[in-house]
Amino acid sequence: MVNHVLVAVDDSDPAAHALEFAVTEHADAKITALHVIDPRSVYGAVGFEDGVIDYGAVIEAQQARAERLLDEMCEHVDDHGVDIETDHVVGQVSRSVLSYADEHDVDHIVVGSHGRKGATRVLLGSVAERITRRSPVPVTVVR
């Protein structure tokens, strides 16, 4: 039996589908929606002026964005009547998801995937693939 499901979310349709899958398939489990703020994505963000990055301002803006995103995701699945916990962390996405799962006794991870193939997947990498390959708990990939 699955007791705690971690759903990695960003602002993509596959992430929304992953969360919907989790609340549909694991309604009796504790479900946590996690958004990872990747510090490598600061370019073009708030706080980047004259070649100087105000890292604190960038992270603060990204955390506010993460909270809005998580609220939107929860609203998206509100009609299922399942309580969802939310959290956000700063770090490299796949590593952060796996660390969070380990630290919070998660026994199942659900991630969305764009389903890219070939050169596109190789060039862009695949967070879902890295999580799946390195996870010590079962992972469901939703497209």
C-alpha positions in Angstrom: 0.0 0.0 0.0 1.2 3.5 -0.9 1.3 5.8 2.1 3.0 8.9 0.9 3.1 10.1 -2.8 5.4 12.9 -4.0 4.4 14.7 -7.2 7.0 16.8 -8.8 5.3 19.9 -10.3 6.2 22.8 -12.5 4.1 24.9 -14.7 3.6 22.3 -17.5 0.6 20.3 -18.6 2.4 17.0 -17.9 2.9 18.1 -14.3 -0.8 18.9 -14.0 -1.6 15.5 -15.4 0.8 13.9 -12.9 -1.0 15.6 -10.0 -4.4 14.6 -11.3 -3.2 11.0 -11.7 -1.9 11.0 -8.1 -5.1 12.2 -6.6 -7.1 9.8 -8.7 -5.0 6.7 -8.1 -3.8 7.4 -4.6 -6.6 9.3 -3.0 -6.1 7.5 0.4 -2.4 8.4 0.6 -0.7 11.5 1.8 0.0 13.5 -1.4 2.7 16.2 -1.5 3.1 18.5 -4.5 6.7 19.7 -4.7 8.1 22.4 -6.9 11.9 22.8 -7.2 13.4 26.2 -7.8 16.5 25.6 -9.9 19.0 28.3 -9.1 20.5 27.8 -12.6 17.4 29.4 -14.1 18.1 32.9 -12.7 19.1 34.5 -16.0 16.4 36.8 -17.1 14.7 36.7 -13.7 13.9 39.5 -11.3 17.1 40.9 -9.8 19.3 40.7 -12.9 20.4 44.2 -13.6 23.6 45.6 -15.1 25.3 42.2 -15.1 24.8 41.8 -11.3 22.5 39.3 -9.8 20.7 40.0 -6.6 20.4 36.3 -5.7 18.2 37.0 -2.7 15.7 39.0 -4.8 15.7 36.2 -7.5 15.0 33.5 -4.9 12.4 35.5 -3.2 10.6 36.1 -6.5 10.9 32.5 -7.5 9.5 31.4 -4.1 6.5 33.6 -4.6 6.0 32.2 -8.0 6.3 28.7 -6.6 3.6 29.4 -4.1 1.3 30.7 -6.8 2.0 27.7 -9.0 1.3 25.2 -6.2 -2.0 27.0 -5.3 -3.0 26.8 -9.0 -2.1 23.1 -9.1 -4.2 22.4 -6.0 -7.2 24.3 -7.4 -6.8 22.2 -10.6 -7.5 19.0 -8.6 -9.9 20.5 -6.0 -12.9 18.7 -7.3 -11.4 15.4 -6.3 -11.8 16.2 -2.6 -8.3 15.1 -1.7 -6.1 17.2 0.6 -2.7 18.0 -0.8 0.3 19.2 1.0 2.6 21.5 -0.9 6.3 22.5 -0.6 9.1 24.0 -2.6 12.8 23.7 -2.3 15.8 25.2 -4.1 18.2 23.0 -5.9 18.9 20.8 -9.0 15.5 19.3 -9.9 16.1 15.6 -10.0 18.4 15.6 -7.0 16.1 17.7 -5.0 13.1 15.5 -5.7 15.0 12.4 -4.7 16.4 14.0 -1.6 13.0 15.3 -0.5 11.5 11.8 -1.1 14.2 10.3 1.1 13.9 12.9 3.9 10.1 12.7 4.0 9.5 8.9 3.9 7.9 9.0 0.4 7.2 5.6 -0.9 6.0 6.6 -4.4 7.0 9.4 -6.8 4.8 10.7 -9.7 6.3 12.9 -12.4 5.1 14.3 -15.7 6.9 13.9 -18.9 6.8 15.7 -22.2 7.6 12.4 -23.9 10.4 13.8 -26.0 12.4 11.3 -28.0 15.7 11.2 -29.9 17.9 14.2 -30.1 15.5 16.5 -28.3 15.6 14.3 -25.2 19.4 14.0 -25.4 19.9 17.7 -25.8 17.4 18.8 -23.2 17.9 15.9 -20.8 15.0 14.3 -19.0 14.2 15.0 -15.4 11.7 12.2 -15.3 14.3 9.8 -16.6 16.9 10.8 -14.0 14.4 10.5 -11.2 13.3 7.1 -12.5 16.8 5.7 -12.8 18.0 6.9 -9.4 14.9 6.5 -7.3 14.9 3.8 -4.6 11.1 3.9 -4.6 8.6 3.2 -7.4 8.1 6.1 -9.9 5.1 6.6 -12.2 5.8 8.7 -15.3 2.6 10.4 -16.7 2.4 11.9 -20.1 
